[in-house]
Structures are given as structure tokens and as C-alpha cells.
Amino acid sequence: MIRISRTLLVILFLCGMLLLPAIGSAQSNVQTQEHLMQIARIALSVQLDNLTATSHADSLDVDPSVYGVAIQDQVVDARGKRAFLMQRGFWYSGYTTNLQFAKMEDEDSGSVTIHAIEHTALQIATDINDPLAPKTYEYELPHNFLFALQKNQWVLVSDETAPFGFATDTDGSSRKETMPADNNVADSVLPGVVNINRSAVVNYAYQYWQNYNTSVYPRSFGGYGQGGDCTNFVSQAMRAGGWSPTGGWDWRSPSEWWYGALTQTYTWVNVNNFYSFMRYTNRGNTVLTFVANFSPVGSFFNPLATGDLLQFDATPTNGSYDHNMIITSKDSRGYIYLTYHTTNTRDRPIWDLIYATPNYSYRGIRIY
């Protein structure tokens, strides 16, 4: 990924954007698209500059009224996150980013939405120069930028993002197709898998966090209304680590786990069904729980190792878990880093996740 040239953006903005194209012909649509993407890139840079405390003098040369009101909450949040992380001996020292256009939609007269994907890598720094900490936290994030034409000038009205994907239901299938998790399943009902290859799990997660393994698993579930691809991704990694698929035919059963040519079990794609299968077959167990409103020391995560899982129940919590993540790294102080799908993310620090999910309930799962 290439760092945005803010100077170039400013020159383009000042020299070519005073007479703004209206929506109409194909040529003006292209010009409008390019113009709006340039505003969106500047707005994104301002947010990331505040998170990393890098200079954004060039961005300040652009009239902030074009985007400032729309991102003021994001800027405040970026500054708050930086302060939160630094108090814990951890921060982001720089970044590279790229904003990729997806599509443009006319909402109504004088209003347009730009759909784009952010590709960002944040450089991780720690106060002890931790040799075990990952060098970067990398992610892809969908954005819906809403623009309005005000006094012959395009103004960014809002920047909507979905940190865990634009989805309407829990992972992989609609609620009517999933079965409730049985959290009271007895341990060791069936023989479990022991000594899972943790390196294979982590290597799989790193290899396919961004580039999906479509040759083996052509179906993914990250689009609108599909619920999210996180547990599908976790199941793939568990398979790579040594979990054996079952041989039954009932895709609804909590004792079945497989991905077939035409369909897959609920346990393969849904957080809670996955958990029920894991407990029923003794392939893992919850070893710690917490709510994201405290500051754990690194030793708190000692029961978890790379290759294990972390799941959360989003607020308002209801006992039905919403997201599945793989622990792909631990630093020398014991803090964990998470890799997952929906959205595509590599080595997100636990501190960053705790800040972003206040009062979410978490459970850490030891995989066998």
C-alpha cells in the first residue's frame, strides 16, 4: 500500500475543484467521482493523522468545511484512542493507507453516496520496544461516504463505516436458519481432537486474512445480509490445524461440522453453533471471560495461546455471541493480537479492540 500524497491532493483540490461538476453526463460523473474520492481521502487522512500524531499540515490547507463536520466525531475518537493506548504503553507511530473506489450511487437530487474500501496498515510501537509484538496492525474497512451539493460545492455529510462488516445477522446464515447454541453441553461427550497444530492455524490465518482461499472454499459470507464470514474463516483455519470434518448429512445438527460442494453445516459458519459443536466434540473449552470495561494485565491472557480463539457478545449483550477471532500473536507481556474476517483484519491489538467495544462480553477459547 502507498501513503497518500496529501500535497498532490491539495493541489488538485485547489486548482481543479472550485468549479464543481454536476451529476449528469458520463464524463461529469467520472469527474464527480474523482472529486469526491479526493475529499474522502483527505478526510480519512485527517482521522489517521490524529490517531498516529503525524503531521496533517497539508490537509489543513483545504477548507475543512468540505469535510470537517462529517468527521469531527471520528477525529475526537482517534485522539481518545491514542490517549487510551499510550496510557498502556502502546501506540501507533505511523501508517500507510489506500482508499479504493467501489461504486457511486445517486441518493436523490444533489446527494451522492460513494462506497469505498479502506486498506490501512498501522505501525505498532510499544514503550519497551517489544520484540514479540507485531510490527503492523492491518485491516480493510468499508466506507459509505454521503455527499451533498451545497451552494455549488460538494460537502461530505457523513462517513459510515462497519468495523465488523455491513451485515444483518449472526455469521453465515440468517437467524431462522441457525439453531440456538447449547451452552450447557457436557464436556467430553465425544472424543476430542488433541494437540492441534497451532502454527498451521496461525499460518492459515495470515495467508488468507485478505486473499480468500476460494479454490477450496468458494463460498464466503461477508456481503450485505449474509451475516459475516468470521466463523467460516475460523473453521477453515481449524481444518488446516487438524480438525477433522464429521461424516453426517444433517447440516443443522450441533454434532456435525463440514463444508461441502453445495452447502455447509450451521456449525461451520455460525459463532454459537460452532461453539456448541466444539463443546459437544470436546475440541475446545472456554478458559476465561471478561467484559471490555477494564484494563487487564498481560498475564490475564495466560490461559490463551496463538491458535486459540476470542469471541464477543456485542451490546446489548444477550448471551448469543456475535464474532469469532483467531489469536495470531502474543507479545512479551502476554497481550494478544487478533486476525479475522468481516472485516478483513490482521493482528489487531487487544487494547485497540477493548477500546472499540465498550461493555462487550468476551470469552477466550482454548482449542484442543
C-alpha atoms as a printed R data frame, in Angstrom:
    type eleno elety resid chain resno       x       y       z
1   ATOM     1    CA   MET     A     1   0.000   0.000   0.000
2   ATOM     2    CA   ILE     A     2   1.161   3.530  -0.810
3   ATOM     3    CA   ARG     A     3   0.985   6.516   1.509
4   ATOM     4    CA   ILE     A     4  -1.393   9.218   0.261
5   ATOM     5    CA   SER     A     5   0.358  12.276  -1.183
6   ATOM     6    CA   ARG     A     6  -1.529  14.998   0.626
7   ATOM     7    CA   THR     A     7   0.304  17.755  -1.263
8   ATOM     8    CA   LEU     A     8  -0.945  16.340  -4.563
9   ATOM     9    CA   LEU     A     9  -4.465  16.084  -3.189
10  ATOM    10    CA   VAL     A    10  -4.372  19.684  -2.045
11  ATOM    11    CA   ILE     A    11  -3.069  20.915  -5.418
12  ATOM    12    CA   LEU     A    12  -5.828  19.019  -7.201
13  ATOM    13    CA   PHE     A    13  -8.390  20.351  -4.776
14  ATOM    14    CA   LEU     A    14  -7.313  23.987  -5.057
15  ATOM    15    CA   CYS     A    15  -6.680  24.007  -8.797
16  ATOM    16    CA   GLY     A    16  -9.476  21.862 -10.113
17  ATOM    17    CA   MET     A    17 -12.321  21.768  -7.650
18  ATOM    18    CA   LEU     A    18 -13.633  25.289  -7.406
19  ATOM    19    CA   LEU     A    19 -15.945  24.740 -10.361
20  ATOM    20    CA   LEU     A    20 -17.566  21.502  -9.311
21  ATOM    21    CA   PRO     A    21 -19.101  19.114 -11.830
22  ATOM    22    CA   ALA     A    22 -22.787  18.324 -11.520
23  ATOM    23    CA   ILE     A    23 -24.175  14.830 -11.933
24  ATOM    24    CA   GLY     A    24 -25.250  14.203 -15.483
25  ATOM    25    CA   SER     A    25 -23.141  13.003 -18.386
26  ATOM    26    CA   ALA     A    26 -20.767  10.080 -18.167
27  ATOM    27    CA   GLN     A    27 -17.818  12.490 -18.243
28  ATOM    28    CA   SER     A    28 -19.200  14.648 -15.438
29  ATOM    29    CA   ASN     A    29 -19.980  11.506 -13.424
30  ATOM    30    CA   VAL     A    30 -16.343  10.441 -13.701
31  ATOM    31    CA   GLN     A    31 -15.208  13.932 -12.719
32  ATOM    32    CA   THR     A    32 -17.602  13.968  -9.786
33  ATOM    33    CA   GLN     A    33 -16.417  10.536  -8.675
34  ATOM    34    CA   GLU     A    34 -12.771  11.580  -8.757
35  ATOM    35    CA   HIS     A    35 -13.520  14.811  -6.928
36  ATOM    36    CA   LEU     A    36 -15.497  13.120  -4.169
37  ATOM    37    CA   MET     A    37 -12.872  10.419  -3.730
38  ATOM    38    CA   GLN     A    38 -10.244  13.131  -3.238
39  ATOM    39    CA   ILE     A    39 -12.320  14.710  -0.478
40  ATOM    40    CA   ALA     A    40 -12.848  11.275   1.111
41  ATOM    41    CA   ARG     A    41  -9.111  10.558   1.059
42  ATOM    42    CA   ILE     A    42  -8.325  13.846   2.764
43  ATOM    43    CA   ALA     A    43 -10.986  13.157   5.406
44  ATOM    44    CA   LEU     A    44  -9.542   9.695   6.039
45  ATOM    45    CA   SER     A    45  -6.007  11.097   6.284
46  ATOM    46    CA   VAL     A    46  -7.084  13.611   8.910
47  ATOM    47    CA   GLN     A    47  -8.527  10.830  11.055
48  ATOM    48    CA   LEU     A    48  -5.414   8.644  10.750
49  ATOM    49    CA   ASP     A    49  -3.107  11.594  11.374
50  ATOM    50    CA   ASN     A    50  -4.872  12.240  14.661
51  ATOM    51    CA   LEU     A    51  -4.601   8.569  15.630
52  ATOM    52    CA   THR     A    52  -0.868   8.421  14.878
53  ATOM    53    CA   ALA     A    53   0.049  12.041  15.813
54  ATOM    54    CA   THR     A    54   1.570  12.612  12.389
55  ATOM    55    CA   SER     A    55   1.554  15.984  10.671
56  ATOM    56    CA   HIS     A    56  -1.510  16.939   8.689
57  ATOM    57    CA   ALA     A    57  -0.465  20.495   7.788
58  ATOM    58    CA   ASP     A    58  -1.189  19.881   4.103
59  ATOM    59    CA   SER     A    59  -4.686  18.742   4.864
60  ATOM    60    CA   LEU     A    60  -5.303  21.904   6.859
61  ATOM    61    CA   ASP     A    61  -4.691  23.919   3.667
62  ATOM    62    CA   VAL     A    62  -8.010  22.572   2.364
63  ATOM    63    CA   ASP     A    63 -11.124  24.287   3.640
64  ATOM    64    CA   PRO     A    64 -12.210  21.955   6.457
65  ATOM    65    CA   SER     A    65 -15.831  22.943   5.888
66  ATOM    66    CA   VAL     A    66 -15.786  20.499   2.966
67  ATOM    67    CA   TYR     A    67 -15.401  17.504   5.312
68  ATOM    68    CA   GLY     A    68 -14.766  18.662   8.880
69  ATOM    69    CA   VAL     A    69 -18.255  18.465  10.365
70  ATOM    70    CA   ALA     A    70 -18.774  14.952   8.997
71  ATOM    71    CA   ILE     A    71 -15.670  13.533  10.678
72  ATOM    72    CA   GLN     A    72 -15.487  15.540  13.878
73  ATOM    73    CA   ASP     A    73 -16.664  12.577  15.978
74  ATOM    74    CA   GLN     A    74 -14.107  10.296  14.284
75  ATOM    75    CA   VAL     A    75 -11.316  12.772  14.991
76  ATOM    76    CA   VAL     A    76 -12.294  13.018  18.648
77  ATOM    77    CA   ASP     A    77 -12.421   9.219  18.824
78  ATOM    78    CA   ALA     A    78  -8.991   8.896  17.168
79  ATOM    79    CA   ARG     A    79  -7.465  11.250  19.730
80  ATOM    80    CA   GLY     A    80  -9.211   9.417  22.554
81  ATOM    81    CA   LYS     A    81  -7.954   6.063  21.316
82  ATOM    82    CA   ARG     A    82  -4.398   7.351  21.054
83  ATOM    83    CA   ALA     A    83  -4.507   8.631  24.642
84  ATOM    84    CA   PHE     A    84  -6.055   5.353  25.841
85  ATOM    85    CA   LEU     A    85  -3.366   3.268  24.156
86  ATOM    86    CA   MET     A    86  -0.447   5.452  25.257
87  ATOM    87    CA   GLN     A    87  -1.533   5.172  28.890
88  ATOM    88    CA   ARG     A    88  -0.971   1.441  28.457
89  ATOM    89    CA   GLY     A    89   2.474   1.674  26.872
90  ATOM    90    CA   PHE     A    90   1.267   1.169  23.349
91  ATOM    91    CA   TRP     A    91   0.552   3.421  20.344
92  ATOM    92    CA   TYR     A    92   0.580   3.772  16.572
93  ATOM    93    CA   SER     A    93   3.571   5.647  15.206
94  ATOM    94    CA   GLY     A    94   2.571   5.928  11.546
95  ATOM    95    CA   TYR     A    95   0.511   4.416   8.779
96  ATOM    96    CA   THR     A    96   0.087   3.672   5.103
97  ATOM    97    CA   THR     A    97  -3.339   3.767   3.533
98  ATOM    98    CA   ASN     A    98  -5.227   3.480   0.295
99  ATOM    99    CA   LEU     A    99  -8.899   4.191  -0.379
100 ATOM   100    CA   GLN     A   100 -10.289   2.089  -3.226
101 ATOM   101    CA   PHE     A   101 -13.437   3.172  -5.063
102 ATOM   102    CA   ALA     A   102 -16.234   0.585  -5.236
103 ATOM   103    CA   LYS     A   103 -19.294   2.364  -6.637
104 ATOM   104    CA   MET     A   104 -21.214   5.656  -6.666
105 ATOM   105    CA   GLU     A   105 -24.961   5.910  -6.113
106 ATOM   106    CA   ASP     A   106 -27.329   8.858  -6.556
107 ATOM   107    CA   GLU     A   107 -29.426   9.092  -3.406
108 ATOM   108    CA   ASP     A   108 -31.647  11.980  -4.502
109 ATOM   109    CA   SER     A   109 -31.304  15.387  -6.116
110 ATOM   110    CA   GLY     A   110 -27.935  16.796  -5.111
111 ATOM   111    CA   SER     A   111 -26.958  13.838  -2.901
112 ATOM   112    CA   VAL     A   112 -24.500  11.034  -3.702
113 ATOM   113    CA   THR     A   113 -23.029   8.075  -1.804
114 ATOM   114    CA   ILE     A   114 -19.520   6.858  -2.558
115 ATOM   115    CA   HIS     A   115 -18.847   3.260  -1.488
116 ATOM   116    CA   ALA     A   116 -15.139   2.640  -0.942
117 ATOM   117    CA   ILE     A   117 -12.787   0.220   0.803
118 ATOM   118    CA   GLU     A   118 -10.042   1.497   3.090
119 ATOM   119    CA   HIS     A   119  -6.804  -0.512   3.178
120 ATOM   120    CA   THR     A   120  -4.695   0.656   6.126
121 ATOM   121    CA   ALA     A   121  -1.599  -0.611   7.942
122 ATOM   122    CA   LEU     A   122  -0.849   0.998  11.319
123 ATOM   123    CA   GLN     A   123   2.695   0.828  12.645
124 ATOM   124    CA   ILE     A   124   2.750  -0.573  16.187
125 ATOM   125    CA   ALA     A   125   5.052   0.922  18.820
126 ATOM   126    CA   THR     A   126   5.472  -0.090  22.479
127 ATOM   127    CA   ASP     A   127   7.264   1.547  25.370
128 ATOM   128    CA   ILE     A   128   9.573  -1.467  25.862
129 ATOM   129    CA   ASN     A   129  10.403  -1.945  22.165
130 ATOM   130    CA   ASP     A   130   8.772  -5.365  22.410
131 ATOM   131    CA   PRO     A   131  10.475  -7.819  20.026
132 ATOM   132    CA   LEU     A   132   7.459 -10.171  20.046
133 ATOM   133    CA   ALA     A   133   4.856  -7.539  19.203
134 ATOM   134    CA   PRO     A   134   3.721  -7.489  15.552
135 ATOM   135    CA   LYS     A   135   5.102  -4.604  13.526
136 ATOM   136    CA   THR     A   136   1.757  -3.641  12.000
137 ATOM   137    CA   TYR     A   137  -1.980  -3.910  12.513
138 ATOM   138    CA   GLU     A   138  -3.580  -4.124   9.078
139 ATOM   139    CA   TYR     A   139  -7.218  -4.005   8.039
140 ATOM   140    CA   GLU     A   140  -9.754  -3.390   5.299
141 ATOM   141    CA   LEU     A   141 -12.772  -1.281   6.210
142 ATOM   142    CA   PRO     A   142 -15.837  -0.476   4.078
143 ATOM   143    CA   HIS     A   143 -16.963   3.160   3.975
144 ATOM   144    CA   ASN     A   144 -20.176   4.778   2.794
145 ATOM   145    CA   PHE     A   145 -19.371   8.457   2.187
146 ATOM   146    CA   LEU     A   146 -22.527  10.573   1.805
147 ATOM   147    CA   PHE     A   147 -22.037  13.863  -0.063
148 ATOM   148    CA   ALA     A   148 -24.470  16.733  -0.656
149 ATOM   149    CA   LEU     A   149 -24.237  19.584  -3.131
150 ATOM   150    CA   GLN     A   150 -24.433  22.771  -1.085
151 ATOM   151    CA   LYS     A   151 -24.077  26.192  -2.742
152 ATOM   152    CA   ASN     A   152 -22.413  24.606  -5.793
153 ATOM   153    CA   GLN     A   153 -19.901  22.774  -3.603
154 ATOM   154    CA   TRP     A   154 -19.788  19.103  -2.679
155 ATOM   155    CA   VAL     A   155 -19.694  18.655   1.091
156 ATOM   156    CA   LEU     A   156 -19.098  15.392   2.965
157 ATOM   157    CA   VAL     A   157 -22.186  14.879   5.136
158 ATOM   158    CA   SER     A   158 -21.276  11.579   6.812
159 ATOM   159    CA   ASP     A   159 -18.744   8.743   6.763
160 ATOM   160    CA   GLU     A   160 -20.456   5.490   7.736
161 ATOM   161    CA   THR     A   161 -18.246   2.506   8.494
162 ATOM   162    CA   ALA     A   162 -18.890  -1.027   9.719
163 ATOM   163    CA   PRO     A   163 -15.906  -2.276  11.758
164 ATOM   164    CA   PHE     A   164 -17.209  -5.850  11.690
165 ATOM   165    CA   GLY     A   165 -18.910  -5.726   8.307
166 ATOM   166    CA   PHE     A   166 -22.237  -4.486   6.966
167 ATOM   167    CA   ALA     A   167 -24.355  -7.463   7.993
168 ATOM   168    CA   THR     A   168 -27.830  -8.012   9.343
169 ATOM   169    CA   ASP     A   169 -27.434 -11.278  11.224
170 ATOM   170    CA   THR     A   170 -25.046 -13.551  13.036
171 ATOM   171    CA   ASP     A   171 -22.359 -15.255  10.962
172 ATOM   172    CA   GLY     A   172 -23.013 -17.180   7.833
173 ATOM   173    CA   SER     A   173 -26.755 -17.689   7.732
174 ATOM   174    CA   SER     A   174 -29.932 -15.938   8.769
175 ATOM   175    CA   ARG     A   175 -31.292 -16.372  12.274
176 ATOM   176    CA   LYS     A   176 -34.181 -18.510  11.040
177 ATOM   177    CA   GLU     A   177 -31.658 -20.998   9.670
178 ATOM   178    CA   THR     A   178 -29.471 -21.283  12.748
179 ATOM   179    CA   MET     A   179 -30.055 -23.278  15.877
180 ATOM   180    CA   PRO     A   180 -29.504 -21.862  19.355
181 ATOM   181    CA   ALA     A   181 -26.199 -22.665  20.979
182 ATOM   182    CA   ASP     A   182 -26.322 -25.202  23.774
183 ATOM   183    CA   ASN     A   183 -24.011 -23.685  26.352
184 ATOM   184    CA   ASN     A   184 -24.782 -26.487  28.797
185 ATOM   185    CA   VAL     A   185 -23.371 -29.297  26.664
186 ATOM   186    CA   ALA     A   186 -21.405 -31.679  28.851
187 ATOM   187    CA   ASP     A   187 -17.654 -31.883  28.348
188 ATOM   188    CA   SER     A   188 -16.186 -34.928  26.619
189 ATOM   189    CA   VAL     A   189 -19.438 -36.152  25.084
190 ATOM   190    CA   LEU     A   190 -17.414 -37.347  22.107
191 ATOM   191    CA   PRO     A   191 -13.662 -37.900  21.782
192 ATOM   192    CA   GLY     A   192 -11.880 -34.646  21.015
193 ATOM   193    CA   VAL     A   193  -9.043 -33.598  18.780
194 ATOM   194    CA   VAL     A   194  -5.832 -33.147  20.761
195 ATOM   195    CA   ASN     A   195  -2.631 -31.308  20.000
196 ATOM   196    CA   ILE     A   196  -3.973 -29.111  17.213
197 ATOM   197    CA   ASN     A   197  -1.202 -27.716  15.032
198 ATOM   198    CA   ARG     A   198  -1.240 -24.104  16.226
199 ATOM   199    CA   SER     A   199   1.388 -22.974  13.754
200 ATOM   200    CA   ALA     A   200  -0.777 -24.291  10.922
201 ATOM   201    CA   VAL     A   201  -3.792 -22.379  12.273
202 ATOM   202    CA   VAL     A   202  -1.826 -19.131  12.505
203 ATOM   203    CA   ASN     A   203  -0.145 -19.591   9.133
204 ATOM   204    CA   TYR     A   204  -3.526 -20.199   7.501
205 ATOM   205    CA   ALA     A   205  -4.967 -17.066   9.105
206 ATOM   206    CA   TYR     A   206  -2.049 -14.957   7.908
207 ATOM   207    CA   GLN     A   207  -2.189 -16.404   4.402
208 ATOM   208    CA   TYR     A   208  -5.910 -15.918   3.853
209 ATOM   209    CA   TRP     A   209  -6.951 -12.983   6.046
210 ATOM   210    CA   GLN     A   210  -7.113 -10.772   2.955
211 ATOM   211    CA   ASN     A   211  -6.858 -13.104  -0.052
212 ATOM   212    CA   TYR     A   212  -9.622 -15.662   0.380
213 ATOM   213    CA   ASN     A   213  -8.997 -19.371  -0.262
214 ATOM   214    CA   THR     A   214 -11.625 -19.556  -2.993
215 ATOM   215    CA   SER     A   215 -10.100 -22.606  -4.674
216 ATOM   216    CA   VAL     A   216 -11.067 -24.746  -1.663
217 ATOM   217    CA   TYR     A   217 -13.851 -22.665  -0.088
218 ATOM   218    CA   PRO     A   218 -15.635 -20.779  -2.894
219 ATOM   219    CA   ARG     A   219 -18.491 -19.545  -0.689
220 ATOM   220    CA   SER     A   220 -17.960 -16.661   1.691
221 ATOM   221    CA   PHE     A   221 -20.480 -14.756   3.776
222 ATOM   222    CA   GLY     A   222 -19.237 -11.200   4.084
223 ATOM   223    CA   GLY     A   223 -21.786  -9.404   1.892
224 ATOM   224    CA   TYR     A   224 -24.847  -7.427   2.887
225 ATOM   225    CA   GLY     A   225 -27.347  -9.563   4.804
226 ATOM   226    CA   GLN     A   226 -25.200 -12.702   4.832
227 ATOM   227    CA   GLY     A   227 -24.167 -12.299   8.430
228 ATOM   228    CA   GLY     A   228 -20.400 -12.257   8.181
229 ATOM   229    CA   ASP     A   229 -17.536 -14.543   7.229
230 ATOM   230    CA   CYS     A   230 -15.703 -14.708  10.557
231 ATOM   231    CA   THR     A   231 -16.708 -18.226  11.639
232 ATOM   232    CA   ASN     A   232 -16.331 -19.622   8.123
233 ATOM   233    CA   PHE     A   233 -12.753 -18.292   8.281
234 ATOM   234    CA   VAL     A   234 -12.184 -19.747  11.760
235 ATOM   235    CA   SER     A   235 -13.486 -23.155  10.620
236 ATOM   236    CA   GLN     A   236 -11.119 -23.123   7.662
237 ATOM   237    CA   ALA     A   237  -8.192 -22.383   9.977
238 ATOM   238    CA   MET     A   238  -9.242 -25.146  12.398
239 ATOM   239    CA   ARG     A   239  -9.405 -27.557   9.467
240 ATOM   240    CA   ALA     A   240  -5.897 -26.504   8.437
241 ATOM   241    CA   GLY     A   241  -4.763 -27.092  12.025
242 ATOM   242    CA   GLY     A   242  -6.010 -30.673  12.167
243 ATOM   243    CA   TRP     A   243  -9.716 -30.685  12.987
244 ATOM   244    CA   SER     A   244 -11.405 -33.478  11.030
245 ATOM   245    CA   PRO     A   245 -14.812 -32.849   9.460
246 ATOM   246    CA   THR     A   246 -17.645 -35.152  10.503
247 ATOM   247    CA   GLY     A   247 -19.334 -37.541   8.108
248 ATOM   248    CA   GLY     A   248 -23.006 -36.927   8.792
249 ATOM   249    CA   TRP     A   249 -25.555 -35.413   6.427
250 ATOM   250    CA   ASP     A   250 -27.593 -33.156   8.750
251 ATOM   251    CA   TRP     A   251 -26.275 -29.615   8.250
252 ATOM   252    CA   ARG     A   252 -28.434 -28.394  11.159
253 ATOM   253    CA   SER     A   253 -27.035 -30.766  13.779
254 ATOM   254    CA   PRO     A   254 -24.728 -29.418  16.527
255 ATOM   255    CA   SER     A   255 -22.710 -32.639  16.209
256 ATOM   256    CA   GLU     A   256 -21.879 -32.127  12.508
257 ATOM   257    CA   TRP     A   257 -19.152 -29.865  11.094
258 ATOM   258    CA   TRP     A   258 -18.237 -29.768   7.406
259 ATOM   259    CA   TYR     A   259 -18.065 -27.633   4.267
260 ATOM   260    CA   GLY     A   260 -19.454 -29.388   1.199
261 ATOM   261    CA   ALA     A   261 -19.764 -28.746  -2.503
262 ATOM   262    CA   LEU     A   262 -23.250 -27.247  -2.225
263 ATOM   263    CA   THR     A   263 -23.703 -26.221   1.383
264 ATOM   264    CA   GLN     A   264 -22.129 -26.339   4.841
265 ATOM   265    CA   THR     A   265 -23.238 -27.036   8.396
266 ATOM   266    CA   TYR     A   266 -24.506 -24.298  10.657
267 ATOM   267    CA   THR     A   267 -21.610 -25.173  12.961
268 ATOM   268    CA   TRP     A   268 -19.155 -24.236  10.192
269 ATOM   269    CA   VAL     A   269 -20.469 -20.710   9.736
270 ATOM   270    CA   ASN     A   270 -22.252 -19.545  12.900
271 ATOM   271    CA   VAL     A   271 -20.499 -18.425  16.095
272 ATOM   272    CA   ASN     A   272 -22.880 -20.094  18.527
273 ATOM   273    CA   ASN     A   273 -23.377 -23.279  16.552
274 ATOM   274    CA   PHE     A   274 -19.588 -23.549  16.190
275 ATOM   275    CA   TYR     A   275 -19.266 -23.243  19.961
276 ATOM   276    CA   SER     A   276 -21.875 -25.964  20.559
277 ATOM   277    CA   PHE     A   277 -20.057 -28.334  18.203
278 ATOM   278    CA   MET     A   278 -16.707 -27.557  19.820
279 ATOM   279    CA   ARG     A   279 -18.063 -28.374  23.278
280 ATOM   280    CA   TYR     A   280 -20.029 -31.427  22.114
281 ATOM   281    CA   THR     A   281 -16.954 -32.960  20.492
282 ATOM   282    CA   ASN     A   282 -14.511 -31.781  23.162
283 ATOM   283    CA   ARG     A   283 -12.413 -29.800  20.701
284 ATOM   284    CA   GLY     A   284 -12.098 -26.768  22.942
285 ATOM   285    CA   ASN     A   285 -13.355 -25.025  26.044
286 ATOM   286    CA   THR     A   286 -13.841 -21.550  27.484
287 ATOM   287    CA   VAL     A   287 -10.886 -20.675  29.708
288 ATOM   288    CA   LEU     A   288 -11.543 -17.007  30.508
289 ATOM   289    CA   THR     A   289 -14.315 -14.436  30.295
290 ATOM   290    CA   PHE     A   290 -14.358 -10.673  30.717
291 ATOM   291    CA   VAL     A   291 -16.262  -7.507  29.875
292 ATOM   292    CA   ALA     A   292 -14.484  -4.827  27.849
293 ATOM   293    CA   ASN     A   293 -14.605  -2.136  30.512
294 ATOM   294    CA   PHE     A   294 -11.364  -2.865  32.335
295 ATOM   295    CA   SER     A   295  -7.622  -2.862  31.715
296 ATOM   296    CA   PRO     A   296  -6.229  -6.389  32.043
297 ATOM   297    CA   VAL     A   297  -2.548  -7.026  32.643
298 ATOM   298    CA   GLY     A   298  -0.833  -9.286  30.153
299 ATOM   299    CA   SER     A   299  -0.832 -12.273  32.494
300 ATOM   300    CA   PHE     A   300  -4.631 -12.253  32.370
301 ATOM   301    CA   PHE     A   301  -4.350 -13.877  28.923
302 ATOM   302    CA   ASN     A   302  -2.005 -16.664  30.059
303 ATOM   303    CA   PRO     A   303  -4.680 -19.380  29.512
304 ATOM   304    CA   LEU     A   304  -4.709 -18.485  25.802
305 ATOM   305    CA   ALA     A   305  -2.074 -19.178  23.168
306 ATOM   306    CA   THR     A   306  -1.669 -18.449  19.487
307 ATOM   307    CA   GLY     A   307  -4.150 -20.564  17.539
308 ATOM   308    CA   ASP     A   308  -6.831 -20.150  20.210
309 ATOM   309    CA   LEU     A   309  -9.984 -18.075  19.761
310 ATOM   310    CA   LEU     A   310 -11.612 -14.974  21.205
311 ATOM   311    CA   GLN     A   311 -15.349 -14.340  20.753
312 ATOM   312    CA   PHE     A   312 -17.530 -11.420  21.777
313 ATOM   313    CA   ASP     A   313 -21.185 -10.752  22.509
314 ATOM   314    CA   ALA     A   314 -21.973  -7.202  21.355
315 ATOM   315    CA   THR     A   315 -24.038  -4.813  23.430
316 ATOM   316    CA   PRO     A   316 -26.750  -5.104  24.401
317 ATOM   317    CA   THR     A   317 -25.369  -8.463  25.457
318 ATOM   318    CA   ASN     A   318 -27.833 -11.353  25.341
319 ATOM   319    CA   GLY     A   319 -25.689 -14.471  25.670
320 ATOM   320    CA   SER     A   320 -25.626 -15.034  21.909
321 ATOM   321    CA   TYR     A   321 -22.127 -14.380  20.640
322 ATOM   322    CA   ASP     A   322 -21.586 -12.311  17.512
323 ATOM   323    CA   HIS     A   323 -17.959 -12.530  16.397
324 ATOM   324    CA   ASN     A   324 -15.147 -15.107  16.167
325 ATOM   325    CA   MET     A   325 -11.425 -14.216  16.030
326 ATOM   326    CA   ILE     A   326  -8.137 -16.113  15.888
327 ATOM   327    CA   ILE     A   327  -5.248 -15.253  18.218
328 ATOM   328    CA   THR     A   328  -2.316 -14.981  15.836
329 ATOM   329    CA   SER     A   329   0.287 -13.328  18.058
330 ATOM   330    CA   LYS     A   330   1.230 -12.641  21.702
331 ATOM   331    CA   ASP     A   331   3.785 -10.070  22.778
332 ATOM   332    CA   SER     A   332   6.336 -10.475  25.554
333 ATOM   333    CA   ARG     A   333   3.940  -9.028  28.140
334 ATOM   334    CA   GLY     A   334   1.235 -11.525  27.204
335 ATOM   335    CA   TYR     A   335  -1.136  -9.276  25.271
336 ATOM   336    CA   ILE     A   336  -2.903 -10.919  22.348
337 ATOM   337    CA   TYR     A   337  -3.421  -9.858  18.719
338 ATOM   338    CA   LEU     A   338  -6.417 -10.968  16.652
339 ATOM   339    CA   THR     A   339  -6.869 -11.886  12.991
340 ATOM   340    CA   TYR     A   340 -10.341 -12.317  11.478
341 ATOM   341    CA   HIS     A   341 -12.752 -11.822   8.592
342 ATOM   342    CA   THR     A   342 -15.635  -9.400   8.289
343 ATOM   343    CA   THR     A   343 -13.904  -7.083   8.094
344 ATOM   344    CA   ASN     A   344 -10.560  -8.444   6.897
345 ATOM   345    CA   THR     A   345  -8.125  -7.816   9.744
346 ATOM   346    CA   ARG     A   346  -4.616  -8.936  10.663
347 ATOM   347    CA   ASP     A   347  -3.082  -8.677  14.160
348 ATOM   348    CA   ARG     A   348  -5.485  -6.239  15.804
349 ATOM   349    CA   PRO     A   349  -4.163  -5.495  19.300
350 ATOM   350    CA   ILE     A   350  -6.439  -6.455  22.168
351 ATOM   351    CA   TRP     A   351  -6.117  -2.930  23.556
352 ATOM   352    CA   ASP     A   352  -7.489  -1.494  20.321
353 ATOM   353    CA   LEU     A   353 -10.370  -3.965  20.353
354 ATOM   354    CA   ILE     A   354 -11.240  -3.287  24.003
355 ATOM   355    CA   TYR     A   355 -11.333   0.458  23.315
356 ATOM   356    CA   ALA     A   356 -13.663  -0.051  20.338
357 ATOM   357    CA   THR     A   357 -16.108  -2.410  22.104
358 ATOM   358    CA   PRO     A   358 -17.068  -0.923  25.491
359 ATOM   359    CA   ASN     A   359 -19.108  -3.287  27.652
360 ATOM   360    CA   TYR     A   360 -18.981  -6.142  25.130
361 ATOM   361    CA   SER     A   361 -18.766  -9.572  26.770
362 ATOM   362    CA   TYR     A   362 -15.791 -11.723  25.735
363 ATOM   363    CA   ARG     A   363 -14.851 -15.367  26.103
364 ATOM   364    CA   GLY     A   364 -11.451 -16.850  25.360
365 ATOM   365    CA   ILE     A   365 -11.454 -20.390  23.976
366 ATOM   366    CA   ARG     A   366  -8.656 -22.906  24.307
367 ATOM   367    CA   ILE     A   367  -8.593 -25.115  21.223
368 ATOM   368    CA   TYR     A   368  -7.555 -28.782  21.529
